[in-house]
Amino acid sequence: MSHSMRDILEPLASGQDLSAEQAAYAFRELFEGELSPAQAGALLMGLRAKGETALELAAAARAGLERAKLVTGLPTDKPLLDIVGTGGDLSNSFNCSTAVSLYLAALGHRVVKHGNRAVSSSSGSADALEGLGIRLDTGPDEVAAELAKSNFVFLFAPHYHPAFAHIAPVRRELAIRTLFNLMGPLLNPARPSHQLLGVGSERALKLMADTLALIAPELTAFVIHGRVGYDGTGGKGGFDELTPFGAATGFALDRGRVAPLALDPREFGIPAHNPDEVRVADKASALKAIKDVLTGKANAAMQDMTALNLGAALHLATGKDLAESIREARQAVADGAARSFVRE
């Protein structure tokens, strides 16, 4: 069946969901740079206004991956992990997922982290890793060798997704949230086997979990949102990571099955902390914080938050009991087991 953008924008304007074929066509055209700015803006705004479906977001992710510089030839004898968040929680917290990724690597697990520079935070994963002296320019054909050296590789998003250049001007001009604010964690060009994915908006949790199940049916993952407050209301705001500030909610993915997930840090012996204790003001303080975390010198809130997420990742990677995994993680963080990544 042939499509035109008019056939797609007209029903979208009436609040109708796109079919799989319509969504695939629209995002292929978008990534190929075939849409005018008006058409691209209308597509993204129409989806935002009615609410994106998992099928639509999956079509966008597939179109992005089809045009990405994919990483192939990686060993499959052990899990390949990605620890990532959507961002956008406006928490200005330290680079927790980056610290967790480096701890995993130090503990012998393979990590391919896909990320970018800061957009809405004080310091993005690329900013923090650059400050630690870790390469940002690893190309697709270098990933396997780099992974063999230290169990960690960073895939700098702009190097792997050149097609996004067609979309950047439209996103800048729209200047509002679109489905592209959620897409980064779905586009890792190494296609990890295991993922801990934090979602900054609790409302987007199910959307992200269902989308992952569609585009990566073999994936083992937690899709989580860290609440602030233990009263079940979520308090003010939230985090795209597990936190020691409140019970987390989310979903577990196992070979395409999506099941609800709830996690209360207090049940694992992690005390409550104040969110202000993990905030960083700028890149310099963010770099100091991650160095302190990696060497076991950070404050208790940062260390407990790192251990909580590290424990969840270890559980995913090894299949060990979650409580045991969190105990191991707390010991590793207390010992500063990732200090090899800090160059004095």
Backbone torsions as a table, in degrees:
resi	resn	phi	psi	omega
1	MET	NA	129.6	179.0
2	SER	-85.8	151.2	-178.7
3	HIS	-128.0	159.4	167.3
4	SER	-133.3	160.0	-179.9
5	MET	-64.3	-28.6	176.8
6	ARG	-63.5	-39.7	178.5
7	ASP	-63.9	-24.2	-178.0
8	ILE	-92.7	-42.9	-176.2
9	LEU	-71.9	-32.0	-179.1
10	GLU	-62.7	-54.3	176.9
11	PRO	-65.2	-32.6	178.9
12	LEU	-62.3	-38.7	178.8
13	ALA	-65.2	-22.4	178.0
14	SER	-93.0	6.5	177.0
15	GLY	85.2	14.9	-179.2
16	GLN	-86.8	142.5	175.0
17	ASP	-71.6	149.0	176.7
18	LEU	-81.0	147.4	172.6
19	SER	-74.8	168.0	178.1
20	ALA	-58.6	-41.0	-178.8
21	GLU	-68.2	-42.4	179.0
22	GLN	-62.8	-45.3	-178.4
23	ALA	-64.9	-42.6	179.4
24	ALA	-61.4	-43.4	179.4
25	TYR	-63.3	-48.3	-175.7
26	ALA	-60.9	-43.5	-177.0
27	PHE	-78.1	-27.9	171.8
28	ARG	-61.6	-45.9	179.1
29	GLU	-62.7	-40.5	-179.4
30	LEU	-63.0	-48.1	-177.6
31	PHE	-71.5	-23.4	177.2
32	GLU	-82.4	-5.7	-178.5
33	GLY	76.3	22.2	-176.6
34	GLU	-87.9	-11.2	-178.7
35	LEU	-91.7	142.8	171.9
36	SER	-69.6	160.0	176.7
37	PRO	-55.0	-37.0	179.6
38	ALA	-65.5	-43.3	179.4
39	GLN	-65.9	-43.4	180.0
40	ALA	-62.8	-44.8	178.5
41	GLY	-63.5	-40.3	179.4
42	ALA	-64.9	-40.0	178.5
43	LEU	-61.7	-51.3	-177.0
44	LEU	-67.0	-39.6	179.9
45	MET	-70.1	-38.4	178.4
46	GLY	-62.9	-42.4	178.2
47	LEU	-65.4	-42.5	179.2
48	ARG	-62.7	-43.3	-175.2
49	ALA	-65.2	-39.2	-177.8
50	LYS	-88.7	-19.5	-175.5
51	GLY	97.6	117.9	-177.8
52	GLU	-68.7	144.7	174.2
53	THR	-98.9	163.5	177.2
54	ALA	-61.8	-36.8	179.1
55	LEU	-62.5	-41.8	179.4
56	GLU	-68.5	-43.8	179.6
57	LEU	-65.9	-37.1	177.1
58	ALA	-63.9	-39.9	178.5
59	ALA	-63.3	-40.1	177.9
60	ALA	-64.8	-43.4	-179.9
61	ALA	-64.6	-42.9	179.3
62	ARG	-62.1	-42.1	178.9
63	ALA	-62.9	-39.3	177.7
64	GLY	-65.9	-42.5	-179.4
65	LEU	-68.8	-32.9	178.6
66	GLU	-62.1	-27.6	-177.6
67	ARG	-105.8	6.7	-180.0
68	ALA	-85.8	160.1	170.5
69	LYS	-84.5	92.8	-174.3
70	LEU	-75.2	150.6	177.7
71	VAL	-97.4	125.1	-179.8
72	THR	-125.4	170.6	174.8
73	GLY	76.8	16.8	178.5
74	LEU	-81.5	147.3	-180.0
75	PRO	-63.3	146.7	-176.5
76	THR	-117.1	12.9	-177.9
77	ASP	-77.3	-16.0	177.9
78	LYS	-134.5	158.5	177.5
79	PRO	-58.2	148.6	174.5
80	LEU	-113.6	114.8	-168.8
81	LEU	-105.8	149.1	168.9
82	ASP	-134.6	130.0	177.1
83	ILE	-114.5	116.3	-167.3
84	VAL	-153.6	153.8	174.9
85	GLY	-129.2	157.9	177.8
86	THR	-71.5	-19.9	-170.5
87	GLY	72.9	-170.4	175.9
88	GLY	79.5	6.3	178.8
89	ASP	-85.6	-5.9	175.5
90	LEU	57.1	27.9	-176.7
91	SER	-86.1	-18.8	-175.7
92	ASN	51.4	40.2	178.5
93	SER	-85.6	165.5	177.9
94	PHE	-62.5	167.7	-174.8
95	ASN	-78.7	74.4	-173.7
96	CYS	-65.1	-48.4	-176.2
97	SER	-63.9	-32.6	177.0
98	THR	-68.0	-44.2	177.4
99	ALA	-61.0	-43.7	179.6
100	VAL	-61.7	-41.7	179.6
101	SER	-59.8	-42.4	-178.8
102	LEU	-72.3	-34.4	173.6
103	TYR	-63.5	-43.6	178.1
104	LEU	-58.0	-45.8	179.9
105	ALA	-62.3	-42.3	179.7
106	ALA	-64.1	-27.6	-180.0
107	LEU	-89.3	6.1	173.4
108	GLY	98.4	9.1	179.6
109	HIS	-99.8	148.4	-177.6
110	ARG	-88.8	128.2	-176.3
111	VAL	-127.2	128.0	171.6
112	VAL	-118.7	99.0	-175.4
113	LYS	-94.5	126.8	179.4
114	HIS	-105.0	128.1	-177.0
115	GLY	-168.0	-171.3	-172.6
116	ASN	-147.5	-176.4	173.4
117	ARG	-79.1	171.2	-177.4
118	ALA	-61.8	137.9	171.5
119	VAL	-114.5	-56.3	-178.1
120	SER	-115.8	4.3	-177.4
121	SER	-115.5	175.5	178.4
122	SER	-70.3	-32.6	-175.5
123	SER	-153.9	122.7	176.4
124	GLY	-83.1	172.9	-178.9
125	SER	-60.3	-39.2	179.4
126	ALA	-64.3	-40.0	178.8
127	ASP	-61.5	-45.5	-178.3
128	ALA	-66.0	-44.7	-178.3
129	LEU	-66.9	-37.5	176.3
130	GLU	-60.1	-42.1	178.5
131	GLY	-64.5	-26.6	178.0
132	LEU	-86.7	-2.7	179.3
133	GLY	82.0	20.0	179.9
134	ILE	-93.3	139.5	-174.4
135	ARG	-60.6	138.2	172.5
136	LEU	-107.4	-8.6	-170.7
137	ASP	-106.2	19.0	179.8
138	THR	-62.6	124.0	179.9
139	GLY	-87.7	166.0	-177.3
140	PRO	-54.2	-37.0	-177.0
141	ASP	-82.0	-3.5	180.0
142	GLU	-104.8	-8.7	-170.6
143	VAL	-62.7	-45.3	-177.0
144	ALA	-59.8	-45.2	-179.2
145	ALA	-67.1	-39.9	179.9
146	GLU	-66.3	-39.4	179.2
147	LEU	-63.8	-37.7	-180.0
148	ALA	-66.2	-27.5	-178.5
149	LYS	-71.0	-49.4	-170.0
150	SER	-134.6	6.8	-177.5
151	ASN	68.4	7.9	-177.6
152	PHE	-137.3	134.4	172.6
153	VAL	-137.7	138.6	174.7
154	PHE	-104.6	129.4	178.3
155	LEU	-106.6	102.3	-175.7
156	PHE	-74.6	114.3	-168.9
157	ALA	-48.9	-46.2	-177.7
158	PRO	-60.5	-26.5	179.6
159	HIS	-75.1	-22.2	-173.9
160	TYR	-106.5	-11.1	-175.8
161	HIS	-130.0	65.5	-178.8
162	PRO	-61.7	-25.8	-178.5
163	ALA	-65.7	-18.3	-179.9
164	PHE	-68.1	-13.6	176.7
165	ALA	-61.7	-28.0	178.2
166	HIS	-69.4	-26.0	-170.3
167	ILE	-98.2	-26.8	-174.6
168	ALA	-54.5	-45.6	-178.7
169	PRO	-62.7	-38.3	179.5
170	VAL	-66.3	-42.9	179.0
171	ARG	-62.0	-41.1	179.2
172	ARG	-62.4	-43.1	-177.1
173	GLU	-71.5	-36.7	177.0
174	LEU	-66.1	-43.3	176.2
175	ALA	57.2	29.2	174.0
176	ILE	-131.6	167.1	177.3
177	ARG	-65.0	133.8	170.9
178	THR	-130.4	179.6	-179.7
179	LEU	-61.3	-17.9	178.6
180	PHE	-68.5	-19.6	175.6
181	ASN	-68.6	-17.4	-179.4
182	LEU	-102.2	-10.4	-164.8
183	MET	-81.3	-23.4	-176.2
184	GLY	-48.6	-51.3	-178.2
185	PRO	-65.5	-14.6	-179.1
186	LEU	-89.9	-6.1	-167.0
187	LEU	-115.4	21.1	179.6
188	ASN	-60.9	117.2	-174.0
189	PRO	-70.8	-9.4	176.1
190	ALA	-90.5	-5.4	179.2
191	ARG	49.0	72.2	-177.2
192	PRO	-62.5	157.5	178.7
193	SER	-90.4	-22.0	-177.8
194	HIS	-136.8	139.8	-175.7
195	GLN	-146.6	135.5	167.5
196	LEU	-107.7	109.9	-171.9
197	LEU	-115.8	117.2	177.3
198	GLY	-95.0	139.2	-177.7
199	VAL	-119.5	122.3	-175.5
200	GLY	-69.6	-26.6	179.3
201	SER	-109.2	120.2	-179.1
202	GLU	-60.2	-30.2	-179.5
203	ARG	-66.6	-23.2	-177.5
204	ALA	-93.0	1.1	-175.6
205	LEU	-58.6	-54.2	-176.8
206	LYS	-65.0	-37.7	178.0
207	LEU	-59.0	-46.8	-178.7
208	MET	-67.0	-41.6	179.8
209	ALA	-63.7	-46.3	-179.4
210	ASP	-65.6	-35.7	178.4
211	THR	-66.3	-45.3	177.5
212	LEU	-58.7	-40.9	179.5
213	ALA	-62.1	-31.1	179.6
214	LEU	-77.0	-42.3	-172.6
215	ILE	-93.1	-17.4	-178.3
216	ALA	-140.8	68.6	-172.9
217	PRO	-63.6	-17.3	179.5
218	GLU	-91.3	-2.1	-172.9
219	LEU	-71.7	141.6	167.9
220	THR	-105.4	124.7	-171.8
221	ALA	-156.5	156.0	161.7
222	PHE	-112.1	133.7	173.0
223	VAL	-115.1	112.3	-166.2
224	ILE	-131.7	157.8	173.4
225	HIS	-134.8	124.3	-180.0
226	GLY	-88.4	116.7	179.4
227	ARG	-80.9	160.3	171.4
228	VAL	-111.3	114.1	-177.1
229	GLY	110.7	143.6	-176.7
230	TYR	-104.2	11.7	-175.4
231	ASP	-92.0	3.8	178.5
232	GLY	87.8	-9.6	-178.4
233	THR	-89.0	-14.4	-177.8
234	GLY	91.0	-13.5	179.7
235	GLY	60.5	-152.7	178.5
236	LYS	-90.8	117.9	176.0
237	GLY	70.2	-167.2	-179.1
238	GLY	-172.4	-175.8	-174.5
239	PHE	-129.7	152.6	174.2
240	ASP	-91.8	39.9	177.0
241	GLU	-154.8	164.8	167.7
242	LEU	-69.2	143.3	-177.8
243	THR	-137.0	156.4	172.0
244	PRO	-88.5	29.2	-178.7
245	PHE	-111.8	-5.2	-177.4
246	GLY	173.7	168.5	178.9
247	ALA	-72.0	140.5	179.4
248	ALA	-94.0	153.5	174.4
249	THR	-128.0	156.7	-179.9
250	GLY	169.1	-153.9	-176.8
251	PHE	-142.3	146.5	173.0
252	ALA	-104.5	134.8	177.3
253	LEU	-111.2	132.3	178.3
254	ASP	-144.4	104.2	179.4
255	ARG	50.1	50.1	174.5
256	GLY	87.7	-9.6	177.5
257	ARG	-90.2	138.4	-178.6
258	VAL	-117.2	120.1	-178.0
259	ALA	-127.2	141.9	178.9
260	PRO	-60.4	150.1	-176.8
261	LEU	-137.6	136.3	172.9
262	ALA	-133.9	141.1	-177.0
263	LEU	-143.9	119.8	177.7
264	ASP	-108.7	113.0	-177.1
265	PRO	-56.2	-30.5	-177.5
266	ARG	-63.4	-27.5	178.9
267	GLU	-70.0	-13.1	179.9
268	PHE	-112.2	18.3	175.7
269	GLY	79.9	12.7	179.9
270	ILE	-95.6	118.5	-176.4
271	PRO	-73.6	163.0	177.6
272	ALA	-74.2	142.7	177.1
273	HIS	-128.9	172.8	178.1
274	ASN	-97.2	132.2	-179.8
275	PRO	-55.3	-28.8	-179.5
276	ASP	-61.2	-22.3	-176.8
277	GLU	-74.2	-11.3	-178.8
278	VAL	-115.2	7.8	-179.1
279	ARG	-82.1	147.3	174.9
280	VAL	-128.0	145.4	-171.2
281	ALA	-86.8	-30.9	-173.6
282	ASP	-159.3	-177.9	-176.6
283	LYS	-62.4	-38.2	-178.2
284	ALA	-63.9	-45.5	180.0
285	SER	-71.7	-29.8	176.5
286	ALA	-66.1	-39.6	179.4
287	LEU	-67.5	-42.1	177.4
288	LYS	-61.6	-40.8	-178.1
289	ALA	-63.3	-45.9	-177.5
290	ILE	-68.7	-34.1	175.5
291	LYS	-63.3	-41.8	178.2
292	ASP	-64.3	-41.0	179.9
293	VAL	-64.1	-44.3	-175.5
294	LEU	-69.8	-21.9	-179.0
295	THR	-106.1	7.8	176.9
296	GLY	76.6	21.0	-175.5
297	LYS	-111.3	3.4	-176.4
298	ALA	-76.5	169.0	177.5
299	ASN	-68.3	167.2	-172.9
300	ALA	-62.0	-36.2	-178.7
301	ALA	-64.3	-46.6	179.4
302	MET	-64.0	-41.8	-178.7
303	GLN	-67.4	-40.9	179.4
304	ASP	-68.6	-36.7	178.5
305	MET	-66.8	-41.8	176.7
306	THR	-62.3	-46.2	-177.9
307	ALA	-63.2	-37.6	180.0
308	LEU	-62.1	-46.7	179.6
309	ASN	-72.3	-37.8	176.6
310	LEU	-62.5	-41.3	178.2
311	GLY	-61.6	-42.4	177.9
312	ALA	-62.9	-41.1	179.5
313	ALA	-66.9	-40.9	177.7
314	LEU	-62.8	-39.8	177.1
315	HIS	-59.9	-45.0	178.9
316	LEU	-64.0	-42.5	-174.5
317	ALA	-73.0	-34.8	-172.0
318	THR	-108.5	-20.8	-175.4
319	GLY	78.9	3.2	176.9
320	LYS	-67.1	159.7	175.9
321	ASP	-53.1	139.1	-176.2
322	LEU	-61.8	-42.0	179.9
323	ALA	-61.6	-43.0	178.2
324	GLU	-64.8	-39.4	179.9
325	SER	-64.4	-39.9	179.0
326	ILE	-69.4	-36.1	175.4
327	ARG	-61.1	-46.6	178.6
328	GLU	-60.6	-40.8	-178.7
329	ALA	-65.7	-42.3	-179.8
330	ARG	-62.6	-38.8	178.8
331	GLN	-66.9	-42.4	-179.8
332	ALA	-62.2	-41.8	-179.5
333	VAL	-69.7	-40.0	177.5
334	ALA	-62.8	-34.2	-179.8
335	ASP	-80.5	-10.2	-175.1
336	GLY	63.6	45.1	-171.0
337	ALA	-68.1	-9.1	179.0
338	ALA	-104.7	19.5	-175.5
339	ARG	-63.4	-19.3	179.7
340	SER	-63.9	-18.6	179.5
341	PHE	-87.7	-1.3	-179.8
342	VAL	-106.1	121.0	178.7
343	ARG	-101.6	117.2	-177.7
344	GLU	-79.3	NA	NA
